[in-house]
Amino acid sequence: MKFLASVHGKAFKKRDAVPVEFYFENGAPQTLRGFSGKVGERIFLHDRSGQWRMMAGLGQQDKFNADILRKVSAEAAQELATRGVRDALILLSSWPGA
């Protein structure tokens, strides 16, 4: 699977690339009912335009580290691969300070 990146929604758009957004616990948009952002929690849904999108939880921000990022990213990639997704677009605008 190929991961591509887009900073603040600028640049890069690839047809069929599934966007993946990462959220800290309780940092997800209120519209994502049932998704709290706990470590390893994932939700796979259609957005308003009908495109598939994945949200992945990173847990509590004050406990976040590189190992959590690796674990969550690997699990998200595995799930996307089992669904037949070949390309994923990481949306960096979801990161604090990005």
C-alpha positions as CSV (number, residue, x, y, z in Angstrom):
1,M,0.0,0.0,0.0
2,K,1.2,3.5,-0.9
3,F,0.7,6.3,1.6
4,L,0.6,9.8,0.3
5,A,0.3,13.0,2.3
6,S,-1.6,16.3,2.0
7,V,-0.9,19.2,4.3
8,H,-3.9,21.5,5.2
9,G,-5.8,20.1,2.2
10,K,-3.4,21.6,-0.3
11,A,-1.7,19.7,-3.0
12,F,-2.1,16.1,-3.8
13,K,-5.3,14.6,-4.9
14,K,-5.3,11.0,-6.2
15,R,-8.4,9.3,-7.4
16,D,-9.2,6.2,-5.3
17,A,-6.9,7.2,-2.5
18,V,-8.7,6.7,0.8
19,P,-8.1,9.6,3.2
20,V,-7.1,8.6,6.7
21,E,-7.5,11.1,9.6
22,F,-6.0,10.6,13.0
23,Y,-7.6,12.0,16.1
24,F,-6.7,12.2,19.8
25,E,-9.3,11.0,22.3
26,N,-12.3,13.3,22.5
27,G,-10.7,15.4,19.7
28,A,-12.8,14.1,16.8
29,P,-15.5,16.2,15.2
30,Q,-18.9,16.0,17.1
31,T,-20.5,14.7,13.9
32,L,-18.6,11.4,14.3
33,R,-21.0,9.9,16.8
34,G,-19.7,6.7,18.4
35,F,-16.1,7.5,17.7
36,S,-14.1,8.8,20.6
37,G,-10.5,8.6,19.4
38,K,-9.3,5.9,21.8
39,V,-6.1,4.1,20.8
40,G,-6.7,1.7,18.0
41,E,-10.4,2.7,17.5
42,R,-11.2,3.0,13.8
43,I,-14.3,4.0,11.8
44,F,-14.6,3.5,8.1
45,L,-17.4,5.5,6.4
46,H,-18.5,7.4,3.4
47,D,-18.1,11.2,3.5
48,R,-20.6,13.6,2.1
49,S,-19.2,13.3,-1.4
50,G,-19.5,9.5,-1.3
51,Q,-15.8,8.8,-1.0
52,W,-14.6,6.3,1.6
53,R,-12.7,7.8,4.6
54,M,-11.1,6.3,7.7
55,M,-10.8,7.9,11.1
56,A,-8.2,6.4,13.5
57,G,-7.9,7.0,17.2
58,L,-4.6,7.9,18.9
59,G,-5.7,7.9,22.5
60,Q,-5.0,10.6,25.0
61,Q,-2.7,13.3,23.7
62,D,-0.6,13.5,26.8
63,K,0.2,9.8,26.5
64,F,0.9,9.9,22.8
65,N,4.3,8.6,21.5
66,A,5.9,7.2,18.4
67,D,5.1,3.6,19.3
68,I,1.4,4.4,19.4
69,L,1.6,6.1,16.0
70,R,3.3,3.1,14.5
71,K,0.8,0.7,16.0
72,V,-2.3,2.7,15.0
73,S,-0.9,3.3,11.5
74,A,0.0,-0.3,10.9
75,E,-3.5,-1.5,12.1
76,A,-5.1,1.1,9.8
77,A,-3.0,0.0,6.9
78,Q,-3.9,-3.7,7.5
79,E,-7.6,-2.9,7.6
80,L,-7.4,-0.8,4.5
81,A,-5.6,-3.6,2.7
82,T,-8.2,-6.2,3.7
83,R,-10.8,-3.9,2.1
84,G,-8.8,-3.8,-1.1
85,V,-7.6,-0.2,-0.8
86,R,-4.3,0.3,-2.7
87,D,-3.6,3.9,-1.8
88,A,-4.2,6.0,1.4
89,L,-4.0,9.7,1.8
90,I,-2.8,10.9,5.2
91,L,-4.4,14.2,6.1
92,L,-1.9,16.1,8.2
93,S,-4.2,19.0,8.9
94,S,-5.7,16.7,11.7
95,W,-2.5,17.0,13.7
96,P,-2.2,19.7,16.3
97,G,0.2,22.4,15.2
98,A,0.2,21.2,11.5
